[in-house]
Amino acid sequence: MTNQLILIIEDDIEIVRILQAYFERDGFRTIAATDPLTGLAHHHRLKPDLVVLDVKMPKMDGYETLAALRRVDDTPVIMVTALAEDLDKLQALRLGADDYVVKPFSPLEVVARARAILRRTQGGRASTVRRLGAMSIDTDAMTVRVGDDMLALTRTEYRLLEHMVRSPNRVFERSELIDACLPEGEAMDRTVDSHMSNLRRKLGAAGLPNLITGVRGVGYRLDEPHG
């Protein structure tokens, strides 16, 4: 199982749905955008683990989008295009793409390539445990421990905690938590609040009552322990 987030930037909604289905079947989370500007906004807010990026899009093509991504960080990127010429491949790689697939492609191949890139760039199993004070999150096994005790979290509670632990002390808006963590059909502010209430109760019972703080009118913050 995995909980890594894949951002798909592609203007063909049918391709988006196919890729999302295959990635999610393999245990990934996904977020999609059908235009580059929305995709860049998602990337800024959600910090995905990998981006699948179409080349031919209106207003702003994939090469421009890749260049914009590379100006801010080194998130792995797989370029997807109908163009197979070597010149296009060289341009994508020169701009910093990690891989390149040509339409029509096998969705299984895209998922396999994504897994290989993530293994290489994130160091495999050695980097799957995130720690915050007495709490440790194994992102490969999708388990959370406080000391020696394992927390019995639902999948959504786990997703919320794992997403927030990436940026301690930062305020997460409810809309961001919905996009990143909630299954389709649960996208409501009060649903976030319900899951977060249960998560805070479980953390409190494990000895971390003040780890997550509600920020009135905005969302939630995960506080990094001091001392």
CYANA upper distance limits for C-alpha pairs under 8 A (distance plus 0.5 A):
  1 MET  CA     26 ASP  CA      7.90
  1 MET  CA     27 GLY  CA      5.86
  1 MET  CA     28 PHE  CA      8.41
  1 MET  CA    140 ASP  CA      6.69
  1 MET  CA    141 ALA  CA      7.01
  1 MET  CA    142 MET  CA      7.89
  2 THR  CA     26 ASP  CA      8.38
  2 THR  CA     27 GLY  CA      5.70
  2 THR  CA     28 PHE  CA      6.17
  2 THR  CA    139 THR  CA      7.16
  2 THR  CA    140 ASP  CA      5.91
  2 THR  CA    141 ALA  CA      7.92
  2 THR  CA    142 MET  CA      7.71
  3 ASN  CA     27 GLY  CA      7.00
  3 ASN  CA     28 PHE  CA      5.81
  3 ASN  CA     29 ARG  CA      6.58
  3 ASN  CA    139 THR  CA      6.92
  3 ASN  CA    140 ASP  CA      7.81
  3 ASN  CA    142 MET  CA      7.74
  3 ASN  CA    159 ARG  CA      7.92
  4 GLN  CA     28 PHE  CA      5.87
  4 GLN  CA     29 ARG  CA      6.47
  4 GLN  CA     48 PRO  CA      7.98
  4 GLN  CA     49 ASP  CA      6.44
  5 LEU  CA     28 PHE  CA      6.60
  5 LEU  CA     29 ARG  CA      5.18
  5 LEU  CA     30 THR  CA      5.97
  5 LEU  CA     31 ILE  CA      7.90
  5 LEU  CA     48 PRO  CA      5.47
  5 LEU  CA     49 ASP  CA      5.81
  5 LEU  CA     50 LEU  CA      7.36
  5 LEU  CA    180 ALA  CA      8.29
  6 ILE  CA     23 PHE  CA      8.46
  6 ILE  CA     28 PHE  CA      7.46
  6 ILE  CA     29 ARG  CA      6.64
  6 ILE  CA     30 THR  CA      5.22
  6 ILE  CA     31 ILE  CA      6.88
  6 ILE  CA     48 PRO  CA      6.25
  6 ILE  CA     49 ASP  CA      6.52
  6 ILE  CA     50 LEU  CA      5.61
  6 ILE  CA     51 VAL  CA      6.30
  6 ILE  CA     52 VAL  CA      7.81
  7 LEU  CA     30 THR  CA      6.35
  7 LEU  CA     31 ILE  CA      5.51
  7 LEU  CA     32 ALA  CA      6.13
  7 LEU  CA     33 ALA  CA      8.28
  7 LEU  CA     39 GLY  CA      8.07
  7 LEU  CA     42 HIS  CA      8.29
  7 LEU  CA     43 HIS  CA      7.86
  7 LEU  CA     48 PRO  CA      6.56
  7 LEU  CA     49 ASP  CA      8.40
  7 LEU  CA     50 LEU  CA      6.83
  7 LEU  CA     51 VAL  CA      5.21
  7 LEU  CA     52 VAL  CA      6.69
  8 ILE  CA     16 VAL  CA      7.38
  8 ILE  CA     30 THR  CA      7.80
  8 ILE  CA     31 ILE  CA      6.85
  8 ILE  CA     32 ALA  CA      5.14
  8 ILE  CA     33 ALA  CA      6.80
  8 ILE  CA     39 GLY  CA      8.20
  8 ILE  CA     51 VAL  CA      6.36
  8 ILE  CA     52 VAL  CA      5.25
  8 ILE  CA     53 LEU  CA      6.65
  9 ILE  CA     32 ALA  CA      6.41
  9 ILE  CA     33 ALA  CA      5.42
  9 ILE  CA     34 THR  CA      6.29
  9 ILE  CA     35 ASP  CA      7.08
  9 ILE  CA     36 PRO  CA      6.96
  9 ILE  CA     39 GLY  CA      6.22
  9 ILE  CA     51 VAL  CA      7.91
  9 ILE  CA     52 VAL  CA      6.67
  9 ILE  CA     53 LEU  CA      5.42
  9 ILE  CA     54 ASP  CA      6.66
 10 GLU  CA     15 ILE  CA      7.96
 10 GLU  CA     16 VAL  CA      6.86
 10 GLU  CA     32 ALA  CA      8.16
 10 GLU  CA     33 ALA  CA      6.96
 10 GLU  CA     34 THR  CA      5.51
 10 GLU  CA     35 ASP  CA      7.25
 10 GLU  CA     52 VAL  CA      8.47
 10 GLU  CA     53 LEU  CA      6.78
 10 GLU  CA     54 ASP  CA      5.61
 10 GLU  CA     57 MET  CA      7.98
 11 ASP  CA     16 VAL  CA      8.35
 11 ASP  CA     33 ALA  CA      8.03
 11 ASP  CA     34 THR  CA      4.68
 11 ASP  CA     35 ASP  CA      6.50
 11 ASP  CA     54 ASP  CA      8.15
 11 ASP  CA     57 MET  CA      6.85
 12 ASP  CA     16 VAL  CA      6.89
 12 ASP  CA     34 THR  CA      7.56
 13 ILE  CA     17 ARG  CA      6.71
 13 ILE  CA     34 THR  CA      7.56
 14 GLU  CA     18 ILE  CA      6.80
 15 ILE  CA     19 LEU  CA      6.62
 16 VAL  CA     20 GLN  CA      6.54
 16 VAL  CA     32 ALA  CA      7.55
 17 ARG  CA     21 ALA  CA      6.58
 18 ILE  CA     22 TYR  CA      6.85
 18 ILE  CA    107 PRO  CA      7.78
 19 LEU  CA     23 PHE  CA      6.55
 19 LEU  CA    107 PRO  CA      6.58
 20 GLN  CA     24 GLU  CA      6.38
 20 GLN  CA     30 THR  CA      6.68
 21 ALA  CA     25 ARG  CA      6.49
 22 TYR  CA     26 ASP  CA      6.86
 22 TYR  CA    107 PRO  CA      7.02
 22 TYR  CA    108 LEU  CA      7.43
 22 TYR  CA    111 VAL  CA      7.72
 23 PHE  CA     27 GLY  CA      7.09
 23 PHE  CA     28 PHE  CA      5.88
 23 PHE  CA     29 ARG  CA      7.75
 23 PHE  CA     30 THR  CA      7.77
 23 PHE  CA    111 VAL  CA      6.67
 24 GLU  CA     28 PHE  CA      5.30
 24 GLU  CA     29 ARG  CA      6.34
 24 GLU  CA     30 THR  CA      7.43
 26 ASP  CA    111 VAL  CA      8.49
 29 ARG  CA    180 ALA  CA      8.24
 29 ARG  CA    181 CYS  CA      8.44
 30 THR  CA    180 ALA  CA      8.33
 31 ILE  CA     42 HIS  CA      8.42
 31 ILE  CA    179 ASP  CA      7.50
 31 ILE  CA    180 ALA  CA      7.61
 32 ALA  CA     39 GLY  CA      7.70
 33 ALA  CA     38 THR  CA      6.32
 33 ALA  CA     39 GLY  CA      5.54
 33 ALA  CA     42 HIS  CA      8.40
 34 THR  CA     38 THR  CA      7.95
 34 THR  CA     39 GLY  CA      7.95
 35 ASP  CA     39 GLY  CA      6.79
 35 ASP  CA     57 MET  CA      7.70
 35 ASP  CA     58 PRO  CA      8.26
 36 PRO  CA     40 LEU  CA      6.56
 36 PRO  CA     57 MET  CA      8.26
 36 PRO  CA     60 MET  CA      6.98
 36 PRO  CA     61 ASP  CA      8.10
 36 PRO  CA     62 GLY  CA      8.16
 36 PRO  CA     65 THR  CA      6.83
 37 LEU  CA     41 ALA  CA      6.75
 38 THR  CA     42 HIS  CA      6.70
 39 GLY  CA     43 HIS  CA      6.66
 40 LEU  CA     44 HIS  CA      6.70
 40 LEU  CA     65 THR  CA      8.10
 40 LEU  CA     69 LEU  CA      7.79
 41 ALA  CA     45 ARG  CA      6.75
 42 HIS  CA     46 LEU  CA      6.17
 42 HIS  CA     47 LYS  CA      8.14
 43 HIS  CA     47 LYS  CA      5.71
 43 HIS  CA     48 PRO  CA      6.70
 45 ARG  CA    176 GLU  CA      7.63
 46 LEU  CA    176 GLU  CA      7.64
 46 LEU  CA    180 ALA  CA      7.23
 48 PRO  CA     75 THR  CA      7.97
 49 ASP  CA     75 THR  CA      6.93
 49 ASP  CA     76 PRO  CA      7.60
 49 ASP  CA    118 LEU  CA      8.18
 50 LEU  CA     75 THR  CA      6.36
 50 LEU  CA     76 PRO  CA      5.42
 50 LEU  CA     77 VAL  CA      6.37
 50 LEU  CA     78 ILE  CA      8.35
 50 LEU  CA    114 ALA  CA      7.92
 50 LEU  CA    118 LEU  CA      8.06
 51 VAL  CA     75 THR  CA      7.64
 51 VAL  CA     76 PRO  CA      6.76
 51 VAL  CA     77 VAL  CA      5.21
 51 VAL  CA     78 ILE  CA      6.77
 52 VAL  CA     77 VAL  CA      6.34
 52 VAL  CA     78 ILE  CA      5.34
 52 VAL  CA     79 MET  CA      6.54
 52 VAL  CA     80 VAL  CA      7.48
 53 LEU  CA     62 GLY  CA      6.85
 53 LEU  CA     66 LEU  CA      8.43
 53 LEU  CA     77 VAL  CA      7.35
 53 LEU  CA     78 ILE  CA      6.58
 53 LEU  CA     79 MET  CA      5.36
 53 LEU  CA     80 VAL  CA      6.30
 54 ASP  CA     61 ASP  CA      8.41
 54 ASP  CA     62 GLY  CA      6.12
 54 ASP  CA     79 MET  CA      6.30
 54 ASP  CA     80 VAL  CA      5.13
 54 ASP  CA     81 THR  CA      6.23
 55 VAL  CA     61 ASP  CA      6.09
 55 VAL  CA     62 GLY  CA      4.37
 55 VAL  CA     63 TYR  CA      6.89
 55 VAL  CA     79 MET  CA      7.14
 55 VAL  CA     80 VAL  CA      6.66
 55 VAL  CA     81 THR  CA      5.81
 56 LYS  CA     61 ASP  CA      5.99
 56 LYS  CA     62 GLY  CA      6.79
 56 LYS  CA     81 THR  CA      7.24
 57 MET  CA     61 ASP  CA      5.45
 57 MET  CA     62 GLY  CA      7.28
 60 MET  CA     64 GLU  CA      6.80
 60 MET  CA     65 THR  CA      7.35
 61 ASP  CA     65 THR  CA      6.82
 62 GLY  CA     66 LEU  CA      6.42
 62 GLY  CA     79 MET  CA      8.18
 63 TYR  CA     67 ALA  CA      6.68
 63 TYR  CA     91 GLN  CA      8.44
 63 TYR  CA     92 ALA  CA      7.13
 63 TYR  CA     95 LEU  CA      7.93
 64 GLU  CA     68 ALA  CA      6.76
 65 THR  CA     69 LEU  CA      6.74
 66 LEU  CA     70 ARG  CA      6.65
 66 LEU  CA     77 VAL  CA      8.39
 66 LEU  CA     95 LEU  CA      7.48
 66 LEU  CA     96 GLY  CA      7.96
 66 LEU  CA     97 ALA  CA      7.89
 67 ALA  CA     71 ARG  CA      6.84
 67 ALA  CA     95 LEU  CA      6.77
 67 ALA  CA     96 GLY  CA      8.33
 68 ALA  CA     72 VAL  CA      7.64
 69 LEU  CA     73 ASP  CA      6.88
 69 LEU  CA     74 ASP  CA      8.06
 69 LEU  CA     75 THR  CA      8.24
 70 ARG  CA     74 ASP  CA      6.38
 70 ARG  CA     75 THR  CA      8.32
 70 ARG  CA     95 LEU  CA      8.37
 70 ARG  CA     96 GLY  CA      7.53
 76 PRO  CA     97 ALA  CA      7.63
 76 PRO  CA     98 ASP  CA      6.45
 76 PRO  CA    117 ILE  CA      7.74
 76 PRO  CA    118 LEU  CA      8.14
 76 PRO  CA    121 THR  CA      8.19
 77 VAL  CA     96 GLY  CA      8.43
 77 VAL  CA     97 ALA  CA      5.73
 77 VAL  CA     98 ASP  CA      5.89
 77 VAL  CA     99 ASP  CA      7.29
 78 ILE  CA     97 ALA  CA      6.69
 78 ILE  CA     98 ASP  CA      6.33
 78 ILE  CA     99 ASP  CA      5.25
 78 ILE  CA    100 TYR  CA      6.02
 78 ILE  CA    101 VAL  CA      7.84
 78 ILE  CA    114 ALA  CA      8.03
 79 MET  CA     92 ALA  CA      7.79
 79 MET  CA     97 ALA  CA      7.16
 79 MET  CA     98 ASP  CA      8.48
 79 MET  CA     99 ASP  CA      6.78
 79 MET  CA    100 TYR  CA      5.18
 79 MET  CA    101 VAL  CA      6.76
 80 VAL  CA    100 TYR  CA      6.55
 80 VAL  CA    101 VAL  CA      5.57
 80 VAL  CA    102 VAL  CA      6.32
 80 VAL  CA    103 LYS  CA      7.43
 81 THR  CA    100 TYR  CA      8.45
 81 THR  CA    101 VAL  CA      7.15
 81 THR  CA    102 VAL  CA      5.58
 81 THR  CA    103 LYS  CA      6.20
 82 ALA  CA    102 VAL  CA      5.88
 82 ALA  CA    103 LYS  CA      5.19
 82 ALA  CA    104 PRO  CA      7.70
 83 LEU  CA     88 ASP  CA      7.55
 83 LEU  CA    102 VAL  CA      6.99
 83 LEU  CA    103 LYS  CA      8.18
 84 ALA  CA     88 ASP  CA      7.56
 84 ALA  CA     89 LYS  CA      7.83
 84 ALA  CA    102 VAL  CA      6.60
 85 GLU  CA     89 LYS  CA      7.18
 86 ASP  CA     90 LEU  CA      6.61
 87 LEU  CA     91 GLN  CA      6.70
 88 ASP  CA     92 ALA  CA      6.77
 89 LYS  CA     93 LEU  CA      6.67
 89 LYS  CA    100 TYR  CA      7.32
 90 LEU  CA     94 ARG  CA      6.34
 91 GLN  CA     95 LEU  CA      6.70
 92 ALA  CA     96 GLY  CA      7.03
 92 ALA  CA     97 ALA  CA      5.96
 92 ALA  CA    100 TYR  CA      8.12
 93 LEU  CA     97 ALA  CA      5.26
 93 LEU  CA     98 ASP  CA      7.24
 93 LEU  CA     99 ASP  CA      7.90
 98 ASP  CA    117 ILE  CA      7.98
 99 ASP  CA    113 ARG  CA      8.35
101 VAL  CA    105 PHE  CA      7.37
101 VAL  CA    110 VAL  CA      8.04
105 PHE  CA    109 GLU  CA      7.90
105 PHE  CA    110 VAL  CA      8.18
106 SER  CA    110 VAL  CA      7.11
107 PRO  CA    111 VAL  CA      6.82
108 LEU  CA    112 ALA  CA      6.62
109 GLU  CA    113 ARG  CA      6.56
110 VAL  CA    114 ALA  CA      6.62
111 VAL  CA    115 ARG  CA      6.70
112 ALA  CA    116 ALA  CA      6.77
113 ARG  CA    117 ILE  CA      6.68
114 ALA  CA    118 LEU  CA      6.62
115 ARG  CA    119 ARG  CA      6.57
116 ALA  CA    120 ARG  CA      6.74
117 ILE  CA    121 THR  CA      6.47
118 LEU  CA    122 GLN  CA      6.03
118 LEU  CA    123 GLY  CA      8.26
118 LEU  CA    124 GLY  CA      7.99
119 ARG  CA    123 GLY  CA      6.15
119 ARG  CA    124 GLY  CA      5.01
120 ARG  CA    124 GLY  CA      7.11
122 GLN  CA    127 SER  CA      6.92
123 GLY  CA    127 SER  CA      6.50
124 GLY  CA    128 THR  CA      7.87
125 ARG  CA    140 ASP  CA      7.88
128 THR  CA    137 ILE  CA      8.45
128 THR  CA    138 ASP  CA      6.04
128 THR  CA    139 THR  CA      5.62
128 THR  CA    140 ASP  CA      6.18
129 VAL  CA    136 SER  CA      7.00
129 VAL  CA    137 ILE  CA      5.88
129 VAL  CA    138 ASP  CA      4.84
129 VAL  CA    139 THR  CA      6.59
129 VAL  CA    140 ASP  CA      8.34
130 ARG  CA    136 SER  CA      6.13
130 ARG  CA    137 ILE  CA      5.54
130 ARG  CA    138 ASP  CA      6.96
130 ARG  CA    139 THR  CA      7.96
130 ARG  CA    165 VAL  CA      8.35
131 ARG  CA    135 MET  CA      6.26
131 ARG  CA    136 SER  CA      4.85
131 ARG  CA    137 ILE  CA      6.79
132 LEU  CA    136 SER  CA      6.80
132 LEU  CA    165 VAL  CA      7.99
132 LEU  CA    224 GLU  CA      7.29
132 LEU  CA    225 PRO  CA      7.84
133 GLY  CA    224 GLU  CA      7.95
133 GLY  CA    225 PRO  CA      6.44
134 ALA  CA    146 VAL  CA      5.99
134 ALA  CA    147 GLY  CA      6.03
135 MET  CA    144 VAL  CA      7.59
135 MET  CA    145 ARG  CA      6.13
135 MET  CA    146 VAL  CA      4.92
135 MET  CA    147 GLY  CA      6.95
136 SER  CA    144 VAL  CA      6.30
136 SER  CA    145 ARG  CA      5.80
136 SER  CA    146 VAL  CA      7.00
136 SER  CA    147 GLY  CA      8.40
137 ILE  CA    142 MET  CA      7.63
137 ILE  CA    143 THR  CA      6.35
137 ILE  CA    144 VAL  CA      5.05
137 ILE  CA    145 ARG  CA      7.03
137 ILE  CA    162 GLU  CA      7.66
138 ASP  CA    142 MET  CA      6.00
138 ASP  CA    143 THR  CA      5.81
138 ASP  CA    144 VAL  CA      6.92
139 THR  CA    143 THR  CA      7.44
139 THR  CA    162 GLU  CA      8.11
142 MET  CA    158 TYR  CA      7.77
143 THR  CA    150 MET  CA      7.66
143 THR  CA    151 LEU  CA      7.99
143 THR  CA    158 TYR  CA      8.23
144 VAL  CA    150 MET  CA      6.26
144 VAL  CA    151 LEU  CA      6.16
144 VAL  CA    153 LEU  CA      8.48
144 VAL  CA    158 TYR  CA      8.25
145 ARG  CA    149 ASP  CA      5.84
145 ARG  CA    150 MET  CA      4.75
145 ARG  CA    151 LEU  CA      6.36
146 VAL  CA    150 MET  CA      6.94
146 VAL  CA    151 LEU  CA      7.83
146 VAL  CA    206 ALA  CA      7.10
146 VAL  CA    207 GLY  CA      8.47
149 ASP  CA    206 ALA  CA      8.29
151 LEU  CA    202 LYS  CA      7.78
151 LEU  CA    203 LEU  CA      8.40
151 LEU  CA    206 ALA  CA      8.19
153 LEU  CA    157 GLU  CA      6.23
153 LEU  CA    158 TYR  CA      6.38
153 LEU  CA    199 LEU  CA      7.89
153 LEU  CA    202 LYS  CA      8.46
154 THR  CA    158 TYR  CA      6.65
155 ARG  CA    159 ARG  CA      6.72
156 THR  CA    160 LEU  CA      6.72
156 THR  CA    181 CYS  CA      6.90
156 THR  CA    182 LEU  CA      6.72
156 THR  CA    183 PRO  CA      8.27
156 THR  CA    195 HIS  CA      7.75
157 GLU  CA    161 LEU  CA      6.81
157 GLU  CA    195 HIS  CA      6.60
157 GLU  CA    196 MET  CA      7.52
157 GLU  CA    198 ASN  CA      8.31
157 GLU  CA    199 LEU  CA      6.37
158 TYR  CA    162 GLU  CA      6.47
159 ARG  CA    163 HIS  CA      6.45
159 ARG  CA    181 CYS  CA      5.86
159 ARG  CA    182 LEU  CA      8.41
160 LEU  CA    164 MET  CA      6.75
160 LEU  CA    177 LEU  CA      7.38
160 LEU  CA    181 CYS  CA      6.25
160 LEU  CA    196 MET  CA      8.23
161 LEU  CA    165 VAL  CA      6.56
162 GLU  CA    166 ARG  CA      7.40
163 HIS  CA    167 SER  CA      8.43
163 HIS  CA    180 ALA  CA      8.07
163 HIS  CA    181 CYS  CA      8.01
164 MET  CA    168 PRO  CA      7.15
164 MET  CA    172 PHE  CA      8.03
164 MET  CA    221 ARG  CA      8.12
164 MET  CA    222 LEU  CA      6.82
165 VAL  CA    222 LEU  CA      7.35
167 SER  CA    222 LEU  CA      8.41
168 PRO  CA    221 ARG  CA      7.89
168 PRO  CA    222 LEU  CA      5.85
168 PRO  CA    223 ASP  CA      6.17
168 PRO  CA    224 GLU  CA      5.97
169 ASN  CA    221 ARG  CA      6.38
169 ASN  CA    222 LEU  CA      5.99
169 ASN  CA    223 ASP  CA      5.29
169 ASN  CA    224 GLU  CA      6.61
170 ARG  CA    221 ARG  CA      6.15
170 ARG  CA    222 LEU  CA      7.41
170 ARG  CA    223 ASP  CA      8.46
171 VAL  CA    215 VAL  CA      7.96
171 VAL  CA    218 VAL  CA      8.38
171 VAL  CA    219 GLY  CA      7.20
171 VAL  CA    220 TYR  CA      6.09
171 VAL  CA    221 ARG  CA      5.03
171 VAL  CA    222 LEU  CA      8.11
172 PHE  CA    176 GLU  CA      7.05
172 PHE  CA    177 LEU  CA      7.34
172 PHE  CA    218 VAL  CA      8.07
172 PHE  CA    219 GLY  CA      6.07
172 PHE  CA    220 TYR  CA      5.85
172 PHE  CA    221 ARG  CA      6.59
173 GLU  CA    177 LEU  CA      7.04
173 GLU  CA    218 VAL  CA      5.83
173 GLU  CA    219 GLY  CA      4.96
173 GLU  CA    220 TYR  CA      7.22
174 ARG  CA    178 ILE  CA      6.66
174 ARG  CA    189 ASP  CA      6.74
174 ARG  CA    192 VAL  CA      7.35
174 ARG  CA    218 VAL  CA      7.15
174 ARG  CA    219 GLY  CA      5.42
174 ARG  CA    220 TYR  CA      7.98
175 SER  CA    179 ASP  CA      6.79
175 SER  CA    189 ASP  CA      7.95
176 GLU  CA    180 ALA  CA      6.61
177 LEU  CA    181 CYS  CA      6.06
177 LEU  CA    182 LEU  CA      7.64
177 LEU  CA    192 VAL  CA      7.91
178 ILE  CA    182 LEU  CA      5.58
178 ILE  CA    186 GLU  CA      8.44
178 ILE  CA    187 ALA  CA      6.16
178 ILE  CA    188 MET  CA      7.84
178 ILE  CA    189 ASP  CA      8.23
178 ILE  CA    192 VAL  CA      7.42
179 ASP  CA    187 ALA  CA      8.30
182 LEU  CA    186 GLU  CA      6.57
182 LEU  CA    187 ALA  CA      7.01
182 LEU  CA    192 VAL  CA      8.33
183 PRO  CA    187 ALA  CA      7.90
186 GLU  CA    191 THR  CA      6.97
187 ALA  CA    191 THR  CA      7.60
187 ALA  CA    192 VAL  CA      8.42
188 MET  CA    192 VAL  CA      7.16
189 ASP  CA    193 ASP  CA      6.91
190 ARG  CA    194 SER  CA      6.66
191 THR  CA    195 HIS  CA      6.79
192 VAL  CA    196 MET  CA      6.48
193 ASP  CA    197 SER  CA      6.44
194 SER  CA    198 ASN  CA      6.95
195 HIS  CA    199 LEU  CA      6.70
196 MET  CA    200 ARG  CA      6.54
197 SER  CA    201 ARG  CA      6.69
198 ASN  CA    202 LYS  CA      6.80
199 LEU  CA    203 LEU  CA      6.69
200 ARG  CA    204 GLY  CA      6.48
200 ARG  CA    209 PRO  CA      7.36
200 ARG  CA    211 LEU  CA      8.23
200 ARG  CA    212 ILE  CA      7.03
201 ARG  CA    205 ALA  CA      6.75
201 ARG  CA    209 PRO  CA      7.92
202 LYS  CA    206 ALA  CA      6.85
203 LEU  CA    207 GLY  CA      6.96
203 LEU  CA    208 LEU  CA      5.60
203 LEU  CA    209 PRO  CA      6.46
203 LEU  CA    211 LEU  CA      8.02
204 GLY  CA    208 LEU  CA      5.15
204 GLY  CA    209 PRO  CA      4.10
204 GLY  CA    210 ASN  CA      7.70
205 ALA  CA    209 PRO  CA      7.67
210 ASN  CA    223 ASP  CA      8.23
211 LEU  CA    222 LEU  CA      6.23
211 LEU  CA    223 ASP  CA      5.88
211 LEU  CA    224 GLU  CA      7.84
211 LEU  CA    225 PRO  CA      8.09
212 ILE  CA    220 TYR  CA      7.26
212 ILE  CA    221 ARG  CA      6.14
212 ILE  CA    222 LEU  CA      4.95
212 ILE  CA    223 ASP  CA      6.62
213 THR  CA    220 TYR  CA      6.16
213 THR  CA    221 ARG  CA      5.71
213 THR  CA    222 LEU  CA      6.85
213 THR  CA    223 ASP  CA      7.77
214 GLY  CA    219 GLY  CA      6.56
214 GLY  CA    220 TYR  CA      5.02
214 GLY  CA    221 ARG  CA      6.92
215 VAL  CA    219 GLY  CA      5.70
215 VAL  CA    220 TYR  CA      5.80
215 VAL  CA    221 ARG  CA      7.44
